[in-house]
Amino acid sequence: MIKPLSYKLRSAIFIFSIIITIVANKLIVMNSIDEQLEDAKIINIAGRQRMLSQQITKELYAEKINKVATAKERLAPLLKEFKSNHQYLRFENTRFIDVVVIKKSYRELQPYYEIIVDTEYNANQITPTIEVARFSKIEFSFLQLMNTIVFEYAKASENELRRTKEKVFLLSILSILILLGQFIFIIIPLLRSLKNKNEILNHKNQKLSDFTNITSHNLRGPIGNLKSLLSFYGTATDDEDRSEIIDKLNTVVSSIDTTMNTLIESIKVRNIKTTKKEPVLFSKTLAKTKDDMHLDITKANAKITADFSAIDLVQYNKVYLESIFFNLISNAIKYKSPERTVEINITSEKVANKTVLTFSDNGLGIDLKRHGSKLFGLNKTFHKHPDAKGIGLYMTKEQIESLNGTITAKSTINVGTDFIITI
């Protein structure tokens, strides 16, 4: 079985996914900006070539009207720039040089370029009329080809920009899906876990508060009595009085001992993190309980029936289950109605993948409106029975809840009580 990822690892994956998504988006956008800048440079240089060809022709016309020196000074840098631009566009530009139309246009442009770059001027050899004629013949075709090249560059750049936008859009959708998936499979379970842990913590805090109050309440009285009896014993002058006080002291000490043992047992139950579970049968547990309580059952003439046909075998703590059966059956016998024979019915059923065990009796019943909140409290009794100590139901609830189960009660006075256990 694959072990589920820890919440720390899940959180790390979530944060890493966010970082990767942000970085990927940023890289695509930055790369797109760089490409657009390069495209703008290419288009700008291609457009500049058209302007340079016109300026070169203009300077050649200037020579024709005998402005040789001025024309030469102006023409030289124009030719130099024209050569440099052509070199970049034809051989150094790698973005769109392999586009079919652009490649063909440059091939057709080459003869005109050679005419332009072969134009040389110096002080002793000037043939402006011939050069002007040569340029006049090629300029229109040259400008048409350059217009084609610029248009193709712009179209290719727009196509690249569109593809980049599509990539960014798809990556954005993917990022949203990733983040949504991470939120569903990581954040929501984490929030649920935190909520559950918070509820468990609140429950434990409440239990601790109740336990503190119980301890304080149950020990304050006996300890107060103990101090008073010790004070009386110190002032007693008669042996008979002292003997009576000693008997009372033994009773108080016994009460304190019982309370302390109960509290210690309760702490043990709460502190068990993993209680051993094993396959146990309800029917077998009931049979053992009947054997253990044979005298009490016989004395009360109790009739115990059971139906475990829905479910009999469960995974549970054997000792706890025996204790639950013992306490609830003992409780039903202890608080029997004097008007009728004790009848106890135990059934099991499956409800929403949970096992529900119900103990029903026809005893005295409990006023749940009045005592419901204290029903499972320590040392809480609701009938004047000499053996009532309010420990059985408290320990039963502690044991059931320690295994993540629940116990509730339904009761009607002088009709009986149902204890419903979910395990």
C-alpha positions in Angstrom: 0.0 0.0 0.0 1.4 3.4 -1.0 2.0 5.6 2.0 0.2 9.0 1.6 2.4 12.1 1.3 3.0 14.1 4.5 1.4 17.5 4.7 4.8 19.1 4.8 5.7 17.4 1.5 2.3 18.3 0.0 2.8 22.0 1.0 6.3 22.0 -0.4 4.9 20.5 -3.7 2.2 23.2 -3.8 4.7 26.0 -3.2 7.2 24.5 -5.8 4.3 24.3 -8.3 3.5 28.0 -7.8 7.1 29.0 -8.2 7.5 26.8 -11.4 4.4 28.3 -12.9 5.4 31.9 -12.2 8.9 31.3 -13.5 7.6 29.6 -16.7 5.2 32.4 -17.4 7.9 35.0 -16.8 10.4 33.2 -19.0 7.9 32.9 -21.9 7.0 36.6 -21.5 10.6 37.7 -21.3 11.5 35.5 -24.3 8.6 37.0 -26.2 9.8 40.6 -25.4 13.3 39.7 -26.5 12.0 38.3 -29.8 9.8 41.3 -30.4 12.8 43.6 -29.8 14.8 41.6 -32.3 11.9 41.7 -34.8 11.6 45.4 -34.4 15.3 45.8 -35.0 15.2 43.6 -38.2 12.1 45.5 -39.5 13.7 48.8 -38.7 17.0 47.9 -40.5 15.1 46.6 -43.5 13.1 49.8 -43.7 16.3 51.8 -43.3 17.7 50.0 -46.4 14.9 51.5 -48.5 15.7 54.9 -47.2 19.4 54.5 -47.8 18.9 53.4 -51.4 17.0 56.6 -52.0 19.6 58.8 -50.3 22.4 57.1 -52.3 20.5 58.0 -55.5 20.0 61.5 -54.3 23.7 62.0 -53.6 24.5 60.6 -57.1 22.2 63.3 -58.6 24.1 65.8 -56.5 27.3 64.8 -58.2 25.7 65.4 -61.5 25.3 69.1 -60.7 29.0 69.3 -59.8 28.8 69.0 -56.0 31.4 66.2 -56.1 33.2 66.9 -52.8 30.0 67.3 -50.8 28.4 64.3 -52.4 31.5 62.1 -51.7 31.5 63.1 -48.1 27.8 62.2 -47.8 27.9 59.1 -50.0 30.7 57.2 -48.3 29.0 56.7 -44.9 25.7 55.9 -46.6 27.4 53.1 -48.6 29.1 51.8 -45.5 25.9 51.7 -43.6 24.1 50.0 -46.5 26.7 47.3 -46.7 26.6 46.7 -43.0 22.8 46.4 -42.9 22.8 44.1 -45.9 25.4 41.9 -44.2 23.2 41.7 -41.0 20.0 41.1 -42.9 21.4 38.6 -45.3 23.8 36.6 -43.2 23.6 37.4 -39.4 19.8 37.6 -39.0 18.6 34.1 -38.0 15.0 34.8 -37.1 13.3 34.8 -40.4 16.0 34.4 -43.0 14.7 30.9 -43.9 11.2 32.1 -44.7 10.7 31.1 -48.3 9.5 34.5 -49.6 12.3 36.4 -47.7 14.9 34.0 -48.9 13.7 34.3 -52.5 13.6 38.1 -52.3 17.1 38.3 -51.0 18.3 36.1 -53.9 16.6 38.4 -56.4 18.0 41.5 -54.6 21.6 40.3 -54.8 22.4 41.8 -58.3 21.1 45.2 -57.2 23.1 45.1 -54.0 26.2 44.3 -56.0 25.6 47.3 -58.2 25.3 49.6 -55.2 28.2 48.3 -53.2 30.5 48.3 -56.3 30.0 52.1 -56.7 33.3 53.6 -55.7 34.2 57.3 -55.7 37.5 59.1 -55.5 38.8 62.5 -56.4 40.2 61.4 -59.8 37.5 59.0 -61.2 34.0 60.2 -61.2 31.3 59.1 -63.6 28.1 60.5 -62.0 26.0 60.4 -65.1 26.6 56.6 -65.6 26.1 55.9 -61.9 22.8 57.8 -61.8 21.6 55.9 -64.8 22.5 52.6 -63.2 20.7 53.5 -59.9 17.7 54.8 -61.7 17.2 51.5 -63.4 17.5 49.4 -60.2 15.9 51.6 -57.6 12.3 50.8 -58.3 12.8 47.1 -58.4 15.0 47.3 -55.3 12.4 49.2 -53.3 9.7 46.7 -54.4 11.8 43.8 -53.1 12.6 45.6 -49.9 8.9 46.3 -49.4 8.2 42.6 -49.8 11.0 41.7 -47.3 9.7 44.3 -44.7 6.1 43.0 -45.2 7.2 39.4 -44.8 9.3 40.3 -41.7 6.3 42.0 -40.2 4.0 39.1 -41.0 6.4 36.6 -39.6 6.8 38.7 -36.4 3.0 38.9 -36.0 2.8 35.1 -36.4 5.5 34.6 -33.8 3.6 37.0 -31.5 0.4 35.1 -32.0 2.0 31.8 -31.2 3.6 33.3 -28.1 0.2 34.6 -27.0 -1.2 31.1 -27.5 1.6 29.6 -25.5 1.0 32.1 -22.7 -2.7 31.4 -22.8 -2.2 27.6 -22.7 0.3 27.9 -19.9 -2.1 30.2 -18.0 -4.9 27.5 -18.3 -2.4 24.8 -17.3 -1.3 26.9 -14.4 -4.8 27.4 -13.2 -5.5 23.7 -13.5 -2.3 22.8 -11.6 -3.2 25.3 -8.9 -6.8 24.1 -8.7 -5.6 20.5 -8.5 -3.1 21.4 -5.8 -5.8 23.3 -3.9 -8.2 20.3 -4.1 -5.7 17.6 -3.3 -3.4 19.5 -0.9 -4.9 22.6 0.6 -8.4 21.4 1.2 -7.2 18.1 2.9 -4.7 20.2 4.9 -7.5 22.6 6.0 -9.7 19.6 6.9 -6.9 18.0 8.8 -6.2 21.3 10.7 -9.9 21.6 11.4 -10.1 18.0 12.7 -7.0 18.5 14.8 -8.4 21.7 16.2 -11.7 20.0 17.0 -9.7 17.1 18.7 -7.6 19.6 20.6 -10.7 21.5 21.7 -12.3 18.2 22.7 -9.2 17.2 24.7 -9.1 20.7 26.3 -12.7 20.3 27.3 -12.0 16.8 28.6 -9.1 18.1 30.6 -11.1 20.9 32.0 -13.9 18.4 33.0 -11.3 16.1 34.4 -9.8 18.9 36.5 -13.2 19.9 37.8 -14.1 16.3 38.5 -10.9 15.7 40.4 -11.3 18.9 42.4 -14.9 18.2 43.2 -14.5 14.5 44.1 -11.5 15.0 46.3 -12.4 18.2 48.0 -15.2 16.6 50.1 -13.3 13.5 51.3 -10.2 15.5 52.0 -12.2 18.1 54.0 -13.8 15.2 55.9 -10.4 13.7 56.5 -9.1 16.9 58.0 -12.1 17.3 60.2 -11.9 13.7 61.5 -8.2 14.1 62.2 -9.0 17.3 64.1 -11.7 15.5 66.1 -9.4 12.6 66.7 -6.8 15.0 68.2 -9.3 16.4 70.6 -11.1 13.1 71.5 -10.5 11.9 75.0 -12.6 8.7 75.0 -11.3 5.5 73.4 -14.8 4.7 72.1 -14.9 8.1 70.3 -11.5 7.5 68.9 -12.5 4.1 67.6 -15.6 5.5 65.9 -13.5 8.3 64.3 -11.0 5.6 63.1 -13.8 3.7 61.4 -15.0 6.9 59.7 -11.4 7.7 58.7 -11.1 4.2 57.1 -14.4 4.9 55.2 -13.1 8.3 53.9 -9.7 6.8 53.0 -11.4 4.0 51.1 -13.5 6.5 49.2 -10.4 8.6 48.3 -8.6 5.4 47.2 -11.5 4.4 45.0 -11.7 7.8 43.4 -8.0 7.9 42.8 -7.9 4.5 41.2 -10.8 5.5 39.0 -9.0 8.7 38.0 -5.8 6.9 37.3 -7.6 4.3 35.2 -9.2 7.1 33.3 -5.8 8.8 32.6 -4.5 5.4 31.4 -7.4 5.1 28.9 -6.9 8.6 27.6 -3.1 8.3 27.2 -3.3 5.1 25.1 -2.4 6.2 21.6 -2.8 2.9 19.9 -5.0 0.4 21.5 -4.6 -3.1 20.2 -7.5 -4.4 18.1 -8.2 -8.0 17.2 -11.0 -10.1 15.8 -13.7 -10.6 18.5 -17.2 -12.0 18.5 -20.1 -10.3 20.2 -21.7 -13.7 20.9 -18.5 -15.0 22.5 -18.1 -11.8 24.6 -21.7 -12.0 25.8 -21.2 -15.7 26.8 -18.2 -14.8 28.8 -20.1 -11.9 30.5 -22.9 -14.2 31.4 -20.4 -16.6 33.0 -18.7 -13.8 34.9 -22.1 -12.4 36.2 -23.8 -15.7 36.6 -24.8 -15.1 40.3 -26.0 -11.5 39.7 -28.1 -12.6 36.6 -29.5 -15.6 38.5 -30.3 -13.5 41.6 -32.1 -10.9 39.5 -33.8 -13.6 37.4 -32.7 -11.5 34.4 -33.6 -12.5 30.9 -30.9 -11.6 28.3 -31.5 -12.0 24.6 -29.3 -11.1 21.7 -29.3 -10.9 17.9 -26.0 -10.6 16.2 -27.1 -12.0 12.9 -26.4 -8.7 11.1 -22.8 -8.6 12.3 -21.0 -10.7 15.0 -17.3 -10.5 14.2 -15.5 -7.1 14.6 -12.0 -5.7 15.0 -11.9 -4.3 18.5 -10.0 -4.3 21.8 -11.1 -7.5 23.5 -10.6 -6.2 27.1 -12.6 -3.0 26.4 -15.4 -4.9 24.7 -15.7 -7.3 27.7 -15.7 -4.2 30.0 -18.5 -2.6 27.9 -20.7 -5.7 28.0 -20.1 -6.1 31.8 -20.8 -2.5 32.7 -24.0 -2.1 30.6 -25.5 -5.4 31.7 -24.5 -4.7 35.3 -26.1 -1.3 35.0 -29.3 -2.8 33.7 -29.5 -5.2 36.5 -28.6 -2.7 39.2 -31.3 -0.2 38.1 -34.0 -2.8 37.4 -37.7 -1.9 38.0 -39.2 -3.6 41.1 -42.4 -4.0 39.1 -41.2 -6.4 36.4 -38.6 -9.0 35.5 -35.3 -7.7 34.1 -35.2 -8.0 30.3 -32.0 -7.0 28.4 -31.9 -7.2 24.7 -28.6 -6.7 22.7 -28.5 -6.2 18.9 -26.0 -5.4 16.3 -26.4 -3.8 12.8 -24.4 -2.2 10.1 -25.2 1.5 9.5 -23.2 3.6 6.9 -20.1 1.3 7.2 -20.2 1.6 11.0 -21.1 -1.2 13.5 -23.9 -0.2 15.8 -24.4 -2.1 19.1 -27.5 -1.5 21.1 -28.2 -2.5 24.7 -31.9 -2.1 25.7 -33.4 -2.7 29.1 -36.8 -2.3 30.8 -35.5 -0.8 34.0 -36.2 2.4 35.9 -35.1 4.7 33.1 -33.4 8.1 33.4 -34.8 11.6 33.1 -32.5 12.7 30.2 -33.9 16.3 30.2 -32.7 16.7 33.7 -29.6 14.5 33.8 -28.6 14.0 30.2 -25.6 16.2 30.3 -24.2 14.4 33.3 -25.2 10.9 32.3 -21.6 9.7 31.6 -19.9 11.9 34.2 -17.6 10.5 36.9 -19.4 9.7 40.2 -22.7 10.9 38.7 -25.7 8.8 40.0 -29.4 9.2 39.3 -31.0 6.6 41.5 -30.7 5.9 45.2 -29.0 2.6 44.9 -26.5 1.5 47.6 -23.9 0.3 45.1 -24.3 3.3 42.7 -20.9 5.0 42.3 -21.2 6.7 38.9 -18.1 4.9 37.6 -19.3 2.3 35.1 -20.8 4.5 32.5 -18.0 7.0 32.8 -15.3 4.3 32.1 -17.4 2.8 29.3 -17.6 6.1 27.5 -13.8 6.7 28.0 -13.0 3.3 26.6 -15.4 3.7 23.6 -14.1 7.2 22.7 -10.5 6.1 23.1 -11.1 3.9 20.0 -12.9 6.7 18.1 -16.4 5.4 18.9 -19.4 7.0 20.4 -22.1 6.1 22.9 -25.5 7.8 23.3 -28.6 7.0 25.3 -32.3 7.1 24.9 -34.5 6.6 28.0 -38.0 6.9 29.3 -38.7 6.9 33.0 -40.3 3.6 34.2 -40.0 2.2 30.7 -36.3 1.5 30.1 -33.1 2.7 28.5 -31.3 2.1 25.3 -27.5 2.6 25.0 -26.4 2.9 21.4 -22.7 2.3 20.7 -21.1 3.1 17.4 -17.7 1.4 16.8 
